């Protein structure tokens, strides 16, 4: 509908909302911004609320393989009929009133989420910001608690070239009197400055809330809750303890409205499933790890996760990163953890040719580098080169992990439609 894929701003969306006679939700809303970790925090918050018996609407982006992944109720993809009904209402509103309004792809699906959730009679909303915060479509909704998980360099062409500039954009989700939860230990001071200037009560990891680990178990300390002996978060990696603590800190601010027991928190932590976040799949006799790490900070986490799970053989990588990402920074973070590379072409408006990606990353790598026409070709080549004891990591864009999942599933499918050799092993400590 809109001539630009991305056109940040709330004016068009708010005009459509007025035409729809839309009102702010009457239930608690958690809004989550940040460079990395948003999806994990949203998943933990949703799972815990569900474990406590509440009906939850969750809006996330992007999707891997099905558009309806973005809009979920009780962690189930939105019903097709409900989604189409929302689309029809939005389309009618865009075509009426004081002239036509064109919405971007993200604005359209954010509006659809608002309408679906409004009609569903939910107990809580969990909203993940798409990009930035101040001008993102999600920011049309006033939160009950606002979260900024992390600040890193990504989308600089839209958000600014420095961490401080990016932090200012993400702090746009803060509101006067609304708790501002800050995850991550390294964060620009401007986040706190903006929260204080607005009169948003600060809740910072390492200050107003914190966690400590005892092996795989952990403890949460916050302003209201002191939770002992919690189970390890279901998602893999040390960073997930911070992400889980950030989600619990946000939920703690809803305690006056929604009763959440320590048992529900423990159940929710163990119930989270999230494709593409250090997802381990056993297929074709090897372990495959799928991860949507597509910027240097996320690549650093991926490198740490690989280091924490040593193997007897080599680690081979199939990499597909969009053209506007810091591929050289990703290579610098992961170079020492990968023994052989296949740079694959990604498609779409922001896609990158495999050869061009190799040219950007190879100067920062010592391991052999190959190119592939697409992700499926990279996966096939890596599998052909793999030996017993090796593992294959497919990472980068969502546009890389999704076709890898499709390729692995197709290899495992028998003529009768059933799957073989396609298993998600239990979490490895």
C-alpha positions as CSV (number, residue, x, y, z in Angstrom):
1,X,0.0,0.0,0.0
2,X,2.7,2.5,1.0
3,X,5.5,3.5,-1.5
4,X,8.2,2.8,1.1
5,X,8.9,-0.4,3.0
6,X,9.8,1.6,6.1
7,X,8.5,5.1,6.9
8,X,8.7,5.7,10.6
9,X,6.0,7.9,12.2
10,X,2.7,7.6,14.0
11,X,0.6,10.2,12.1
12,X,-0.8,7.9,9.5
13,X,-1.6,5.1,11.9
14,X,-3.2,7.4,14.5
15,X,-5.5,8.8,11.7
16,X,-6.7,5.3,10.9
17,X,-7.2,4.5,14.6
18,X,-9.4,7.6,15.0
19,X,-11.5,6.5,12.0
20,X,-11.8,3.1,13.6
21,X,-12.9,4.8,16.9
22,X,-10.2,2.7,18.6
23,X,-9.6,3.1,22.4
24,X,-6.6,2.3,24.5
25,X,-6.7,-1.3,26.0
26,X,-8.2,-1.6,29.4
27,X,-5.9,-4.5,30.4
28,X,-2.2,-4.4,31.3
29,X,0.2,-3.9,28.4
30,X,3.9,-4.7,28.3
31,X,5.8,-2.9,25.5
32,X,9.3,-4.3,24.8
33,X,11.9,-2.4,22.8
34,X,15.7,-3.1,22.3
35,X,18.2,-4.1,19.8
36,X,18.5,-7.8,20.8
37,X,16.5,-9.9,23.2
38,X,13.0,-8.5,22.6
39,X,11.6,-11.8,21.3
40,X,13.0,-13.7,24.2
41,X,11.6,-11.3,26.8
42,X,8.2,-11.3,25.1
43,X,8.2,-15.1,25.0
44,X,9.0,-15.4,28.8
45,X,6.4,-12.8,29.7
46,X,3.8,-14.5,27.6
47,X,4.6,-18.0,28.9
48,X,4.5,-16.9,32.6
49,X,1.2,-15.1,32.2
50,X,-0.3,-18.1,30.5
51,X,1.0,-20.4,33.3
52,X,-0.7,-18.1,35.7
53,X,-4.0,-18.7,33.9
54,X,-4.4,-15.5,31.9
55,X,-5.3,-15.1,28.3
56,X,-2.5,-13.2,26.5
57,X,-2.2,-11.5,23.1
58,X,1.4,-11.3,21.9
59,X,2.6,-9.2,18.9
60,X,6.1,-9.9,17.6
61,X,8.1,-9.5,14.4
62,X,9.3,-10.5,12.0
63,X,7.9,-13.9,11.3
64,X,9.9,-17.0,10.2
65,X,7.5,-19.0,8.0
66,X,3.9,-17.9,8.6
67,X,2.7,-14.3,8.7
68,X,0.3,-15.3,11.5
69,X,3.3,-16.0,13.9
70,X,3.3,-12.2,14.5
71,X,-0.1,-12.1,16.1
72,X,-0.8,-14.8,18.7
73,X,-3.4,-15.4,21.3
74,X,-2.4,-17.8,24.1
75,X,0.6,-18.5,22.0
76,X,-1.5,-19.8,19.1
77,X,-1.2,-18.2,15.7
78,X,-4.2,-15.8,15.0
79,X,-7.2,-17.4,13.4
80,X,-7.4,-16.7,9.7
81,X,-11.0,-15.4,9.9
82,X,-10.2,-13.0,12.7
83,X,-7.2,-11.7,10.8
84,X,-9.1,-11.2,7.6
85,X,-11.9,-9.4,9.5
86,X,-9.2,-7.0,11.0
87,X,-7.7,-6.5,7.5
88,X,-11.1,-5.5,6.1
89,X,-11.8,-3.0,8.9
90,X,-8.3,-1.4,8.3
91,X,-8.8,-1.3,4.6
92,X,-12.2,0.4,4.9
93,X,-10.8,3.0,7.4
94,X,-7.9,3.7,5.0
95,X,-10.3,4.5,2.2
96,X,-12.7,6.8,4.0
97,X,-12.9,10.1,5.8
98,X,-10.7,13.0,4.7
99,X,-8.8,11.2,2.0
100,X,-7.0,7.9,1.5
101,X,-4.2,6.8,3.9
102,X,-1.5,4.4,2.9
103,X,0.1,2.3,5.6
104,X,3.4,0.5,5.6
105,X,3.5,-3.3,5.9
106,X,4.5,-3.1,9.6
107,X,1.8,-0.4,10.4
108,X,-0.8,-2.6,8.8
109,X,0.0,-5.7,10.8
110,X,0.4,-3.8,14.0
111,X,-3.1,-2.3,13.5
112,X,-4.4,-5.8,12.8
113,X,-2.9,-7.0,16.1
114,X,-4.6,-4.2,18.0
115,X,-7.9,-5.0,16.5
116,X,-7.6,-8.8,17.0
117,X,-6.6,-8.3,20.6
118,X,-9.3,-5.8,21.3
119,X,-12.0,-8.3,20.0
120,X,-10.6,-11.3,21.9
121,X,-11.3,-10.1,25.4
122,X,-7.8,-10.7,26.7
123,X,-6.3,-10.3,30.2
124,X,-2.9,-8.8,29.0
125,X,-1.1,-7.7,25.9
126,X,2.7,-8.2,25.2
127,X,3.9,-6.0,22.4
128,X,7.3,-6.2,20.8
129,X,8.5,-3.0,19.1
130,X,9.6,-3.5,15.5
131,X,12.3,-0.8,15.1
132,X,13.4,1.9,17.5
133,X,10.4,2.9,19.7
134,X,9.5,6.6,19.5
135,X,8.1,6.4,15.9
136,X,7.3,2.7,15.8
137,X,3.6,1.7,15.3
138,X,3.6,-0.2,18.6
139,X,4.1,3.1,20.4
140,X,0.5,4.1,19.6
141,X,-0.4,1.9,22.5
142,X,0.2,3.3,26.0
143,X,2.0,0.6,28.1
144,X,1.5,-0.3,31.7
145,X,5.2,-1.1,31.8
146,X,7.8,-0.2,29.2
147,X,10.9,-2.3,28.7
148,X,14.2,-1.6,26.9
149,X,16.2,-4.9,26.8
150,X,19.4,-3.8,25.2
151,X,21.1,-1.1,23.0
152,X,23.3,-2.0,20.1
153,X,24.2,-0.8,16.6
154,X,21.6,-1.8,14.2
155,X,19.2,0.1,11.8
156,X,21.6,3.1,12.0
157,X,20.1,4.5,8.8
158,X,16.8,5.0,10.6
159,X,17.8,5.3,14.3
160,X,21.1,7.2,14.3
161,X,24.8,6.3,14.1
162,X,25.6,6.2,17.8
163,X,24.4,4.1,20.8
164,X,23.1,7.3,22.4
165,X,21.0,8.2,19.4
166,X,19.6,4.7,19.1
167,X,18.9,4.7,22.9
168,X,16.9,8.0,22.5
169,X,14.7,6.4,19.9
170,X,14.1,3.3,22.0
171,X,13.3,5.4,25.1
172,X,10.4,6.8,23.2
173,X,8.3,4.0,24.6
174,X,8.6,5.5,28.1
175,X,5.6,7.4,29.7
176,X,5.2,9.6,32.7
177,X,4.4,7.5,35.7
178,X,4.9,4.2,33.9
179,X,7.7,1.9,35.1
180,X,10.7,1.8,32.8
181,X,12.5,-1.5,33.0
182,X,16.0,-1.5,31.7
183,X,17.6,-4.9,30.9
184,X,21.3,-5.5,30.1
185,X,24.2,-4.3,32.2
186,X,25.8,-2.1,29.5
187,X,23.4,0.7,28.5
188,X,23.8,4.4,27.6
189,X,23.1,6.8,30.4
190,X,20.6,8.7,28.2
191,X,18.0,6.0,28.9
192,X,18.0,6.8,32.6
193,X,18.1,10.6,31.8
194,X,15.0,10.4,29.6
195,X,13.1,8.2,32.1
196,X,13.8,10.6,35.0
197,X,12.9,13.6,32.9
198,X,9.6,12.0,32.1
199,X,8.9,10.9,35.7
200,X,9.0,7.2,34.7
201,X,10.0,5.1,37.7
202,X,13.3,3.4,36.9
203,X,13.8,-0.3,37.3
204,X,17.4,-1.3,36.2
205,X,19.0,-4.7,36.0
206,X,21.8,-4.7,38.6
207,X,20.0,-2.0,40.8
208,X,16.3,-2.2,41.4
209,X,16.2,-5.8,40.2
210,X,18.9,-8.5,39.8
211,X,19.5,-12.2,39.5
212,X,22.2,-14.6,40.7
213,X,23.0,-18.1,39.5
214,X,23.7,-21.3,41.4
215,X,24.7,-23.6,38.6
216,X,21.7,-24.0,36.3
217,X,19.3,-22.7,39.0
218,X,18.9,-19.0,39.8
219,X,17.4,-16.4,42.1
220,X,15.5,-13.3,41.3
221,X,15.5,-10.2,43.6
222,X,13.2,-7.3,42.7
223,X,11.1,-4.5,44.3
224,X,8.3,-6.9,45.2
225,X,9.4,-10.4,44.6
226,X,12.2,-12.4,46.0
227,X,12.2,-15.7,44.2
228,X,14.5,-18.5,45.2
229,X,15.7,-21.6,43.2
230,X,14.1,-20.8,39.8
231,X,14.7,-23.3,37.0
232,X,17.0,-22.5,34.1
233,X,15.3,-20.6,31.3
234,X,14.2,-22.9,28.5
235,X,16.1,-20.9,25.9
236,X,19.9,-21.6,25.6
237,X,22.7,-19.2,26.6
238,X,23.9,-17.2,29.6
239,X,22.2,-14.1,28.2
240,X,18.8,-15.8,28.7
241,X,19.1,-15.4,32.5
242,X,19.2,-11.7,32.1
243,X,16.3,-11.8,29.5
244,X,14.2,-13.9,31.9
245,X,15.0,-11.6,34.8
246,X,13.9,-8.6,32.7
247,X,10.6,-10.3,31.9
248,X,10.0,-11.1,35.5
249,X,10.8,-7.5,36.5
250,X,8.2,-6.3,34.0
251,X,5.6,-8.8,35.3
252,X,6.3,-7.7,38.8
253,X,4.9,-4.3,38.0
254,X,1.6,-5.9,37.2
255,X,1.3,-7.6,40.6
256,X,-1.4,-5.1,41.7
257,X,-3.6,-6.1,38.8
258,X,-2.7,-9.7,37.9
259,X,-1.8,-12.3,40.5
260,X,1.2,-14.3,39.4
261,X,2.6,-17.1,41.7
262,X,6.2,-18.2,41.9
263,X,5.0,-21.6,40.7
264,X,3.6,-20.0,37.5
265,X,6.9,-18.2,37.0
266,X,8.8,-21.5,37.2
267,X,6.4,-23.2,34.8
268,X,6.5,-20.4,32.4
269,X,10.3,-20.2,32.3
270,X,10.4,-23.9,31.3
271,X,7.6,-23.7,28.8
272,X,9.1,-21.2,26.4
273,X,9.8,-22.3,22.8
274,X,11.2,-19.9,20.2
275,X,12.3,-20.9,16.8
276,X,15.6,-19.5,15.6
277,X,17.1,-18.6,18.9
278,X,20.0,-21.0,19.2
279,X,17.6,-23.7,18.2
280,X,19.2,-27.2,18.1
281,X,17.8,-29.8,15.7
282,X,19.1,-33.3,15.1
283,X,18.9,-34.0,11.4
284,X,20.9,-36.0,8.8
285,X,23.1,-37.5,11.6
286,X,24.3,-34.0,12.8
287,X,23.4,-31.3,15.2
288,X,22.1,-28.2,13.4
289,X,22.0,-24.9,15.3
290,X,19.7,-22.2,13.9
291,X,20.1,-18.6,15.1
292,X,18.8,-15.3,13.9
293,X,21.9,-13.4,15.0
294,X,22.3,-10.6,12.4
295,X,24.3,-7.9,14.2
296,X,27.6,-7.9,16.1
297,X,26.1,-8.0,19.6
298,X,23.9,-11.0,18.7
299,X,26.9,-12.6,17.0
300,X,28.9,-12.2,20.2
301,X,26.2,-14.1,22.1
302,X,26.1,-16.8,19.4
303,X,29.9,-17.2,19.7
304,X,29.6,-17.5,23.5
305,X,26.9,-20.1,23.2
306,X,29.0,-22.2,20.7
307,X,32.0,-21.9,23.1
308,X,29.9,-23.2,26.0
309,X,29.0,-26.4,24.0
310,X,32.3,-27.8,22.8
311,X,32.2,-30.7,20.3
312,X,34.7,-33.3,19.1
313,X,34.5,-32.2,15.4
314,X,34.3,-28.9,13.5
315,X,31.7,-26.1,13.4
316,X,30.6,-25.3,9.9
317,X,28.5,-22.2,9.2
318,X,25.9,-21.2,6.6
319,X,25.5,-17.5,6.8
320,X,23.0,-15.2,5.1
321,X,22.9,-11.5,6.2
322,X,20.9,-8.7,4.7
323,X,22.8,-6.0,2.8
324,X,22.2,-3.2,5.4
325,X,23.7,-5.2,8.3
326,X,27.3,-4.9,9.7
327,X,28.6,-8.2,8.1
328,X,32.2,-7.3,8.9
329,X,31.3,-6.8,12.6
330,X,29.5,-10.2,12.6
331,X,32.6,-11.9,11.1
332,X,34.9,-10.3,13.7
333,X,32.8,-11.7,16.5
334,X,32.3,-15.2,15.1
335,X,35.5,-15.8,13.2
336,X,37.4,-17.8,15.8
337,X,34.4,-20.2,16.4
338,X,33.8,-21.3,12.8
339,X,36.0,-23.7,10.9
340,X,34.5,-23.3,7.4
341,X,31.9,-20.9,5.9
342,X,29.3,-20.9,3.2
343,X,28.0,-17.4,2.4
344,X,24.5,-17.7,0.9
345,X,22.5,-15.2,-1.1
346,X,19.4,-13.8,0.6
347,X,16.5,-12.4,-1.4
348,X,14.1,-9.5,-1.1
349,X,14.5,-5.7,-1.2
350,X,17.3,-5.8,1.4
351,X,18.9,-9.1,0.3
352,X,22.6,-9.6,-0.3
353,X,24.4,-11.7,-2.9
354,X,26.5,-14.5,-1.4
355,X,29.6,-13.4,-3.3
356,X,29.2,-9.8,-2.1
357,X,28.7,-11.1,1.5
358,X,31.9,-13.1,1.2
359,X,33.8,-10.1,0.0
360,X,32.7,-8.2,3.1
361,X,33.3,-10.9,5.6
362,X,36.3,-12.9,4.3
363,X,39.0,-10.2,5.2
364,X,38.0,-10.8,8.8
365,X,38.1,-14.6,8.7
366,X,40.9,-17.1,8.6
367,X,38.8,-20.2,7.8
368,X,37.9,-21.3,4.2
369,X,35.0,-19.3,2.7
370,X,32.6,-20.5,0.0
371,X,29.6,-19.0,-1.7
372,X,26.1,-20.5,-2.3
373,X,23.3,-19.4,-4.5
374,X,20.8,-19.6,-1.7
375,X,20.4,-21.0,1.9
376,X,19.3,-24.4,0.7
377,X,22.4,-24.7,-1.4
378,X,24.6,-23.6,1.5
379,X,23.0,-26.2,3.7
380,X,23.5,-29.0,1.1
381,X,27.1,-28.0,0.6
382,X,27.8,-27.8,4.3
383,X,26.2,-31.2,4.8
384,X,28.3,-32.7,2.0
385,X,31.5,-31.4,3.6
386,X,30.5,-32.5,7.2
387,X,32.1,-35.4,8.9
388,X,30.9,-37.4,12.0
389,X,31.2,-35.2,15.1
390,X,30.8,-31.9,13.2
391,X,27.9,-29.5,13.6
392,X,26.4,-27.0,11.2
393,X,25.3,-23.5,12.3
394,X,22.8,-21.6,10.0
395,X,22.5,-18.0,11.1
396,X,21.9,-14.4,10.1
397,X,18.6,-13.0,8.9
398,X,15.2,-14.4,9.5
399,X,15.3,-14.9,5.7
400,X,18.1,-17.4,6.3
401,X,16.8,-19.4,9.2
402,X,13.3,-19.9,7.7
403,X,14.5,-21.5,4.4
404,X,16.9,-23.6,6.5
405,X,14.0,-24.9,8.6
406,X,12.1,-25.7,5.3
407,X,15.1,-27.5,3.9
408,X,15.7,-29.6,6.9
409,X,12.0,-30.5,7.2
410,X,11.9,-31.5,3.5
411,X,14.9,-33.8,3.9
412,X,13.2,-35.5,6.8
413,X,9.8,-36.0,5.2
414,X,8.8,-39.4,4.1
415,X,6.4,-40.0,1.1
416,X,3.5,-40.5,3.4
417,X,4.1,-37.0,4.9
418,X,5.5,-38.1,8.2
419,X,8.9,-36.8,9.5
420,X,12.0,-38.8,10.2
421,X,15.4,-37.8,11.7
422,X,14.1,-34.4,12.7
423,X,14.1,-34.0,16.4
424,X,14.7,-31.1,18.9
425,X,16.9,-32.6,21.6
426,X,16.5,-31.7,25.2
427,X,18.2,-28.6,26.6
428,X,21.9,-29.4,27.2
429,X,23.3,-27.8,30.4
